[in-house]
Amino acid sequence: MNLKETIAHRITQLCEDRNTTTYALAITCGVDKSTIYSILGEKSNSPEVATIKKLCDGLEITLGEFFSTKEFDVLEQEIK
């Protein structure tokens, strides 16, 4: 997986863990639902950190907790 796919997977995983929908998350975070759908779909290649922070706030986790997974740890370095 690349970074965009890993972020989308993490958001989906966190919603499933909390038994919530991405739509409900959008409402909780004050983020437009189309923004979340674009992150989960093909439109957004690089979601902004500020958007991810809002999602984390709605999920009641830190940015560190969001990115602290094996999937992020094993991403290939993009600059070589």
MODELLER restraints for C-alpha pairs under 7 A, 6 or more apart:
rsr = mdl.restraints
at = mdl.atoms
rsr.add(forms.Gaussian(group=physical.xy_distance, feature=features.Distance(at['CA:2:A'], at['CA:75:A']), mean=6.78, stdev=0.5))
rsr.add(forms.Gaussian(group=physical.xy_distance, feature=features.Distance(at['CA:4:A'], at['CA:45:A']), mean=5.93, stdev=0.5))
rsr.add(forms.Gaussian(group=physical.xy_distance, feature=features.Distance(at['CA:4:A'], at['CA:46:A']), mean=6.19, stdev=0.5))
rsr.add(forms.Gaussian(group=physical.xy_distance, feature=features.Distance(at['CA:6:A'], at['CA:71:A']), mean=6.73, stdev=0.5))
rsr.add(forms.Gaussian(group=physical.xy_distance, feature=features.Distance(at['CA:6:A'], at['CA:72:A']), mean=6.96, stdev=0.5))
rsr.add(forms.Gaussian(group=physical.xy_distance, feature=features.Distance(at['CA:8:A'], at['CA:39:A']), mean=6.15, stdev=0.5))
rsr.add(forms.Gaussian(group=physical.xy_distance, feature=features.Distance(at['CA:8:A'], at['CA:40:A']), mean=4.83, stdev=0.5))
rsr.add(forms.Gaussian(group=physical.xy_distance, feature=features.Distance(at['CA:15:A'], at['CA:21:A']), mean=5.93, stdev=0.5))
rsr.add(forms.Gaussian(group=physical.xy_distance, feature=features.Distance(at['CA:15:A'], at['CA:22:A']), mean=6.60, stdev=0.5))
rsr.add(forms.Gaussian(group=physical.xy_distance, feature=features.Distance(at['CA:23:A'], at['CA:33:A']), mean=5.98, stdev=0.5))
rsr.add(forms.Gaussian(group=physical.xy_distance, feature=features.Distance(at['CA:25:A'], at['CA:58:A']), mean=6.58, stdev=0.5))
rsr.add(forms.Gaussian(group=physical.xy_distance, feature=features.Distance(at['CA:26:A'], at['CA:32:A']), mean=6.00, stdev=0.5))
rsr.add(forms.Gaussian(group=physical.xy_distance, feature=features.Distance(at['CA:26:A'], at['CA:33:A']), mean=5.27, stdev=0.5))
rsr.add(forms.Gaussian(group=physical.xy_distance, feature=features.Distance(at['CA:26:A'], at['CA:36:A']), mean=6.95, stdev=0.5))
rsr.add(forms.Gaussian(group=physical.xy_distance, feature=features.Distance(at['CA:28:A'], at['CA:58:A']), mean=5.63, stdev=0.5))
rsr.add(forms.Gaussian(group=physical.xy_distance, feature=features.Distance(at['CA:29:A'], at['CA:54:A']), mean=5.74, stdev=0.5))
rsr.add(forms.Gaussian(group=physical.xy_distance, feature=features.Distance(at['CA:29:A'], at['CA:55:A']), mean=5.82, stdev=0.5))
rsr.add(forms.Gaussian(group=physical.xy_distance, feature=features.Distance(at['CA:29:A'], at['CA:57:A']), mean=6.90, stdev=0.5))
rsr.add(forms.Gaussian(group=physical.xy_distance, feature=features.Distance(at['CA:29:A'], at['CA:58:A']), mean=4.81, stdev=0.5))
rsr.add(forms.Gaussian(group=physical.xy_distance, feature=features.Distance(at['CA:38:A'], at['CA:44:A']), mean=5.21, stdev=0.5))
rsr.add(forms.Gaussian(group=physical.xy_distance, feature=features.Distance(at['CA:39:A'], at['CA:47:A']), mean=6.38, stdev=0.5))
rsr.add(forms.Gaussian(group=physical.xy_distance, feature=features.Distance(at['CA:53:A'], at['CA:63:A']), mean=6.23, stdev=0.5))
rsr.add(forms.Gaussian(group=physical.xy_distance, feature=features.Distance(at['CA:56:A'], at['CA:62:A']), mean=5.91, stdev=0.5))
rsr.add(forms.Gaussian(group=physical.xy_distance, feature=features.Distance(at['CA:56:A'], at['CA:63:A']), mean=6.33, stdev=0.5))
rsr.add(forms.Gaussian(group=physical.xy_distance, feature=features.Distance(at['CA:56:A'], at['CA:66:A']), mean=6.99, stdev=0.5))
